[in-house]
Amino acid sequence: MMSKTAAGESATQKGALSHSEQHYFDSYDHYGIHEEMLQDSVRTLSYRNAIVQNKHLFKDKIVLDVGCGTGILSMFAAKNGAKHVIGVDMSSIIEMAREIVELNGFSDKITLLRGKLEDVELPFPKVDIIISEWMGYFLLYESMLDTVLYARDHYLVEGGLIFPDKCSLHIAGLEDAQYKDEKINYWHDVYGFDYSPFIPLVMQEPIVDTVQGNVVNTTRCQLIEFDLNTVQLSDLSFKAKFEVEAKRQDWINGLIAWFDIVFPAPEGKIPVGFSTGAHSPYTHWKQTVFYLKENLEAETGDVLRGELTCAPNKRHNRDLDIKITYDFEAKGIDAARRSKSGEDTFIMR
Ligand SMILES: C[S@@+](CC[C@H](N)C(=O)[O-])C[C@H]1O[C@@H](n2cnc3c(N)ncnc32)[C@H](O)[C@@H]1O
């Protein structure tokens, strides 16, 4: 434990971490991933706008930036009146953050600590505000929210603020027959050989990709909302019901999921927020697609009801086990033929 980590030092010895943890932090060493995040202007400007909108709350406050990366959020907070910002990151990118913070004249306002947030000792016993960009694909992949909750429970003053503080997962049906067929049929004939045993493996991995808004062919449904002020670690393993309605006569080949983010706002003001849905501008989180084993033949107004179960994988905590069960209730004269029930399991890794 140390209250300050000098350049090149870390409060966490990397060798003591599991291989998967080392791999996780290594993935943030390279500048490329940070370039992608910084260039995601929906993401980065939302943080800046939310801080600017709440300048009066940041004024003279102690701020903790959980997983500071290149230090961008720390600098937004320092520039907008924070008395002091503590940026913590386990990855070696923090050495670049040191250079950047100094280059931009914030060395006396920002203290950077290298190590896992769970291991470092902060120079202040409590902080007034936590800022963090912790969201993974399908919101919870990477399990970094666990670290934000740890920071909240150990360091946030009573009544302190978390930026952002509300997030929600959403789901809808989509038509994507061509891509789904290509992805599956490929394995039936690989240079003349039958590789079909790969198909169940391919099907169980959700696909992270950009989806055109017009292939979403049902109404949307919010699966779950988390309030970061109160959510507990155990709430991140959840079971949520959904119900969507077909908007046209079309195939439903799978389900598309995305998340929305909301920041605290001053009384009477519209909060800053953004959506990662197919109906919204591009973000690097794209959308997550779950192909169903069965294709559903939908007519306008048919109802797809189901339940999605999500939990961190027992062996690899940062992976997600997801199960979708559903009842598709078709209407009309051929309702019996088209109605279907199913269960599909997925793993995000
Ligand atoms: C999604 S990036 C965000 C970087 C930066 N805040 C930004 O907005 O550009 C998350 C960062 O959190 C760091 N991180 C994740 N878990 C951490 C932990 N438990 N302790 C310290 N750093 C962590 C990663 O190394 C990574 O640099």
The ligand as an SDF file (V2000), in Angstrom:
LIG
                    3D

 27 29  0  0  0  0  0  0  0  0999 V2000
  -12.8730    1.9720  -20.4590 C   0  0  0  0  0  0  0  0  0  0  0  0
  -11.2860    2.5560  -19.9350 S   0  0  0  0  0  0  0  0  0  0  0  0
  -11.5920    4.2560  -19.6380 C   0  0  0  0  0  0  0  0  0  0  0  0
  -10.3510    5.1390  -19.6780 C   0  0  0  0  0  0  0  0  0  0  0  0
  -10.5690    6.6240  -19.4580 C   0  0  0  0  0  0  0  0  0  0  0  0
  -11.2580    6.8990  -18.2150 N   0  0  0  0  0  0  0  0  0  0  0  0
  -11.3410    7.2460  -20.6040 C   0  0  0  0  0  0  0  0  0  0  0  0
  -12.5070    7.5900  -20.3750 O   0  0  0  0  0  0  0  0  0  0  0  0
  -10.8220    7.3970  -21.7110 O   0  0  0  0  0  0  0  0  0  0  0  0
  -11.1840    1.8080  -18.3580 C   0  0  0  0  0  0  0  0  0  0  0  0
   -9.8380    1.9030  -17.6650 C   0  0  0  0  0  0  0  0  0  0  0  0
  -10.0100    1.4010  -16.3420 O   0  0  0  0  0  0  0  0  0  0  0  0
   -8.8700    0.6770  -15.9600 C   0  0  0  0  0  0  0  0  0  0  0  0
   -9.2980   -0.2630  -14.8950 N   0  0  0  0  0  0  0  0  0  0  0  0
  -10.2170   -1.2470  -14.9780 C   0  0  0  0  0  0  0  0  0  0  0  0
  -10.3770   -1.8660  -13.8070 N   0  0  0  0  0  0  0  0  0  0  0  0
   -9.5220   -1.2600  -12.9330 C   0  0  0  0  0  0  0  0  0  0  0  0
   -9.2040   -1.4570  -11.5560 C   0  0  0  0  0  0  0  0  0  0  0  0
   -9.8150   -2.4040  -10.8470 N   0  0  0  0  0  0  0  0  0  0  0  0
   -8.2750   -0.6740  -10.9940 N   0  0  0  0  0  0  0  0  0  0  0  0
   -7.6260    0.2810  -11.7330 C   0  0  0  0  0  0  0  0  0  0  0  0
   -7.8790    0.5140  -13.0330 N   0  0  0  0  0  0  0  0  0  0  0  0
   -8.8190   -0.2360  -13.6330 C   0  0  0  0  0  0  0  0  0  0  0  0
   -8.3810    0.0270  -17.2460 C   0  0  0  0  0  0  0  0  0  0  0  0
   -6.9970   -0.2740  -17.1600 O   0  0  0  0  0  0  0  0  0  0  0  0
   -8.7090    1.1010  -18.2810 C   0  0  0  0  0  0  0  0  0  0  0  0
   -7.6130    1.9470  -18.5360 O   0  0  0  0  0  0  0  0  0  0  0  0
  1  2  1  0
  2  3  1  0
  2 10  1  0
  3  4  1  0
  4  5  1  0
  5  6  1  0
  5  7  1  0
  7  8  2  0
  7  9  1  0
 10 11  1  0
 11 12  1  0
 11 26  1  0
 12 13  1  0
 13 14  1  0
 13 24  1  0
 14 15  1  0
 14 23  1  0
 15 16  2  0
 16 17  1  0
 17 18  1  0
 17 23  2  0
 18 19  1  0
 18 20  2  0
 20 21  1  0
 21 22  2  0
 22 23  1  0
 24 25  1  0
 24 26  1  0
 26 27  1  0
M  CHG  2   2   1   9  -1
M  END
$$$$
